[in-house]
Amino acid sequence: MEFAVGASEFRPNRNWAAQVSYGFLRSPENQEPGVDIRRTTASIQYNKAFHRGNWASSLIWGRNHVSGDEIHNLNGYTAETTVNFLDKNYFYARLELVDKDDLLRAVDRARLGITQHHPSFRIGGLHLRRRARRLEQRQIGSGRRE
């Protein structure tokens, strides 16, 4: 496998950071020797300390550009935030949306009438969590496929 990588980071002040990266992977999978992947990522992070707490958030994007017999893009998006307040209280939220392929075997694709060799599915999830001073935890999660 051959590869090339490049990355850049920018920090305009102590609260903000951003990055972008690119990578090229020649034939990373043994089962698909003629398929190359160009991977790109970008993110922005924010962090702010305050009296008896902290707030940290991120927006993240990534893409795999897959080239071979078929050319397609698989994207992933994430937004997350964590707030710590009054020393021991936390609230966490994460929203994800990702494109996935190769989730179905050939026999399953045929049974469902899907003719594409690499059908793509968009999968999403929302995660919310809080932790209070009494160490009580509650979690809510959901997932959805399109």
Secondary structure, DSSP 8 states (H G I E B T S, - for coil): -EEEEEEEEE-SSSSEEEEEEEEEEES--TT-TT-EEEEEEEEEEEEEEETTEEEEEEEEEEEEEEESSS-EEEEEEEEEEEEEETTTEEEEEEEEEEEEE--S-HHHHHHHT---SS-EEEEEEEEEEEE-TT--EEEEEEEEE-
